Amino acid sequence: MITEPPLGTIVCWFDPADDLHAAYQSTVSHLDVDEAEDPRRWFLADAGRSMGDPFTWPDLLDEMQHFRGPVELISSGRLEHTP
């Protein structure tokens, strides 16, 4: 199994034509403080659509098993500034 990326990461999968199929973000900002350890932290990253129910990392990998990915788009670090 692919190791779960850290919080704050955005990953995506591509269809067989190499078009973007889906991007998911890892966050706990939706959780109460008491629930910070909830493993269901992967949400659809498309701001134009409903966030929907969150996935655990293993469930998300199962859901996307026929697509190419995951490809990391944004890591949990900060992007370097380029002038």
C-alpha positions, 0 to 999 in steps of 0.5 A: 500500500502507498504510504499516506501523505501528511496533512495539508497534501493535495493529490490527484488521479488521472484517467486513461487519457491522462486527463485530471479525474479527481484531486483530494486534499488532506485536512482536519479543519472540518473536525472538532478538536476532540476528533483530530485523530479521525482517519477520514480526512481526505476530501474532494479538493474541487471547490466548485462542488460539494466536499462530500463524505471524507475518505480514509487513505486506504478507502481513497486508494480503493476508490481510485484504483483504476486511475493513474495516481496518486500524484502529489500536487501540493505537499504539506510544506510551503511552495518556494517563492519564485520572482 
